[in-house]
Amino acid sequence: MGGFYLSMNIIHKGARSRGLCVWHQDGQTHWKKPDLDEYTHGFNFMAQLYGCNALTVYG
C-alpha cells in the first residue's frame, strides 16, 4: 500500500434500527511482535451527534 495509507469508513445507523455495532477491533497478529509500539494500531476517533442512553437504544 505504499508509505501512507488512510482507511476511512462512515457508518450511519439510525436509532432503533438494529443491534449495536462493533466500531473497532485490534488486530491480534501484532501483539506478540518484538517491535510493537504505541503507533502499531494508529488512532481512532468517533463523534456522537445526538444524545444516547439505554432507553434510547433498547426502549
Beta strands, then each sheet from edge to edge (+ up, - down):
end
